[in-house]
Amino acid sequence: MKRVLSRANPSTVLKSRRVRDYALMTFGILVTAWGLNAFLIPNKLAAGGVSGLATVFYYLFQDKFGVNVPIGMQMLAMNGILLIIGIRMKGWRYGAKTVYGMVAMSLAVDLLAPFTPHLASGDRLLAVLYGGAVTGIGMGLVFKARGNTGGTDIIAQLLVDKVNLGIGQLMLAADAVVTVAAAVVLGPDLALYGAVAVFVMGTVIDVVQEGLSVEKAAFIICDEPGRVADAVLHQLGRGATGLVARGLYSAEPREMVFTVVSRREIDALKALVLAVDPDAFLIIADVREVLGEGFKENGDQS
């Protein structure tokens, strides 16, 4: 039975999505701030970005001058300077997208600090792994809501048009500068732990945004594409697409069957294909995310 899609008022959809995005972004900021206060900051781990640089200055001022400068306020000041530069270079529209994330993150870090227990204080490796994972989940939710909290992404966006490097490379370079600063102030061992936290955080952010790979894409080259497609359609209940291909050795045109199945269906697909054509050439690849009927609904994406 074909689904009947209701057509909502576009302005209503945009408004509800905006509310959902801000709610998700706020929750992600709270998770990130909790992870920083629970694992990274108390263990002197500078995990890149503005928060990492603020951590370095916090302990520098504390050890050298006996002054405690709140990390959240440092983050707000640093991001404020970057934001002013960004507005001067790219206009007010650019700044409006980042103000909420910057202010909310700075306030969350300072306001949650007195109420957050310091965890894994006796094991920095656990602090790195859990701190990187928790902050990665939080930042992944922020990015999933199409938000940001300033920091290295502002630097990267400002420099990308002026240097021959991509945004990802510039963000990595900025994190490397923070790691060097941490090595000078906190020592090389703590700097290396911080670098590991950056890697863990980045990996978790990717997982939150893209999801775990639970689907498989199959490219099937065979002499019986019609029968293979029929088996996929009616026995597996999955869709299939015929792609026009040409064998470079034989120079003959042929049809390749393309389909996407879940991980648990992959053995059944192999059995069906080999039953139809034992000489079939089957290529199976991981798929990061699938949107559409039979998988994740298009409306579920952020």
N, C-alpha and C positions, 0 to 999 in steps of 0.2 A: 504494500500500500504506500502510495507516494505521500510524503509529508507535506502538510500545508503550512507554509511559512507566513506568519503574520507580519504586516509591515507597520512598524512603530513609527511615531513621529520622530524625524531625525534629531530635532532639538531636544526632545525628551531623552533619546538614547545618549546623545552627547553629554547631557547634564548628569544622567545617572552614571555614565562611565567616568566622568570627571570626579564625582563624589567617591566612586569606588576606587579610583586611582589614588586620590588623596588619603583615603582610609588605609589602603594597602601600603602606600608610601610611609605613612605615619607608623604603622605597625613595624615595617621593615627598619625604620630609623630607631625605634625603641629596642628591637632585637640587636641591632648593631651596637648601639650604645651600651647595652647590657653586656654583650660579649667583650667590648673594649674594657669596661670597668671590672669585669669578673676575671678575665684571663690575661689580656695583653698588657694593659697599663700597669697593674700592680707587679707584674713580673718583668718590667722594664723592656718590653718587646715592642719595637717600633716597626709595625707592619706596613711600611710605605705610606705614601699619601700625606695629607695634612695632619691627620690624627697621629701618624708616626712621627712627623717632625715636631708636633706639639708635645709628644711624649719625651722626645729627646730634650727639648728646651725645659720641660717641667723638671726633669731630674738634674739638668745642668744648673738651673736657678736654685734648686733645692740644695744640691751638694756644694756649690760654690758660694752662694750668697745667703742660704738659709731661708729663701723666700719661696712660698708655694703659689704659683700662678696657675689658676684653674685651666685645665686642658681645653675644656669647651670654649672658654673665652679666647684662648689662643687660636683655636680653630676658627672662631668667628672673625677674629681680627685678620688672620691670614687670608681667609676666603673673601673677606670684605675688600682687601687690597686687590686680590685677583679679579673680583667682580667689577670693581671700578675700572680696572684696566680693560676688562672684557667689554664693558659698556662703551667705553671711549672708542674701542676698535670696531665693535659690531653693533652698537645701538642698544636701546632700551629693551627691545623684544628679547634679546639674548639674556639680559639680566633677569627679567621677570620669571624665567623658567627655573632659575636656580636659587632664588632668595629663600623660598619656603624650606627647601631641603637643607640649606646652609644653616639657617637660624634654628630649625627644629633639631638638627643633629647636635649643634653646639649646646643648646639648652638641655637636651636629653642626656648628654654625657655628664654635664655638671650636676643636674638635678637627681639623676639616678645614682651617682657615685656614693653618697652617704648610705644608701640602702642596699647596695650590691655587695654580696660577700666576695672575698678574694679567694678564688678557687685555683687548685693545682699549684699552690705557692711553693710546694716542695719538689715539683717536677716540671721543669720548663718545657720538656718535650710534650707532655700532656697539655700544658698551657698553649703551646703553639698549635697543636692539632685541634683542640676544642675551640680555642680562640679564633683560629682561622676559619673553622667550619661555621661557628655561630655568626661571626661577622659576615661571612660569605653568604649565609642564608639571608641575613638582614639586607645586605646590599643587593642581593639578587632580587628580593621582593621590591626594593626601591626601583631598580632598573626595569623590572617587569611592569611597574606602574608608570613607566616612561618618565621617571624622575631622576634626579641626581642630587648629590650633596656637596657639590663644588670640588675643590681639591685638584688632584692631578689631571682630571678630565678637562678642567678649565684651561690649565697650562697647555695640554695637548691640543685643544681646539684653537687656542690662540696662536700656537706655533706651527700648526700643520701646513698653513699656506706659505710659510716663510722658510721652511727647511725641507729637505728631500727625505722626509720620514713620514710613516703613517701614524695615526692616532695611537694605535696599540704600542708601537715602538717608542713613541714619545712618553706615554704613560709609564712604560717599563724604565725608560731613562730617568724619569722623575723619581720613581721608586728607588732606583739605584743610587741617586744622590742622597736620599733619605737614609739608605742603608750605610753609605759612607759616613754620613754625619753621626749615625748611631755607633759606628765602629770607633770613631774618634772620641765621643763623649762617654759611651756606655761600655765600650770594649768590643773586640772582634767577635767573641763568642756570642754575645747577645745580638749583635748585628746579624750574624748568620742565622740565629733562631728567628729573627724578624723576617729575614728573606724567605725562610721556609713558610712562615705564616702568610706571606704575600702569595706564595704559590698555592697553598691550601685554599686561601680565600678566593683566588681567581678560579680555581677548579670548581669550587662549590657554587660560585656565582653562575658559571656556565650550566651546571646541572639544574639549578633553580630556574633559569631562564629557558632552557631547551628541554629539560626533562631527561629522565633516564632512557637509554636506548632499549626499547622493548619491542620494536618492530623491525622487520627485515624486508629489504627490497630484493626481488629476484629478477634477473634477466635470463631468459630461457631461449637458447638458439637450438632449433631442432628441425627435423624434416616434416613434422606433423603439428605445426603451430595451431591449426584449427581445433584438433582434438585435445591438445594440451590446454588451450584457452577454455574449451568446453568443460574439461575436468575441473579447472580452477573455478569457473563460474558456478557450476552446478554441484560439484562434490565438496569443494571447500567453502563455497558461498562467498568468495572474494571477487572483486572486480579485476579485470585484466585489460591491457591495452596492447594493440599490435603496433610495433614500430618497424618502419621500413629500414632494412639494412642491406648490405651487400658484402658477400664474402670476397675478401681481397685476393685470396689464393685462387678461388674458382671464378672470380669476377661475375658471379651470378647473383641476382637480387633474391632476397629471402626476407621472411617476416620474423621478427623477434618478439616474443611475448614478455611483457613487463607486468609485474604484480607486486603488491605489498601485503604481507601477512604478519600476524603476530608471532612472537618467538615460539609459542607452544604449537603453532601450526607448521613450522618449518619442516619437520620430519614427514608430516603428511604430504606436504608439497613435493618433497623429494621423491617419495614413493609414487605419487601420481604421475609425475613427469617421467620417471624411469619406466613405469608400467606402460606408458604410451609410446615412449621412444627411448630405448636403452642407450642409444648413442647421443642423447641430447647433451648440450653443453650448458651447464647451469652455473650462473654467477650469483652469489648471495652477498649482500652488503648490509651493514648496519644503517639504520635510519634514525636521525636524532629526534624528529618530531613529524607526526602525520596529522593533518587536519582534514576533516571531511567525513562523509557517511561511512559508518563502520568503525571509525576510530574516534579521535577527539573532535567534538563539534566545533565548528568555526567560531561560534559565539563564546567558546570557553577561553579563547586566547585573550591576553591582555593587550 
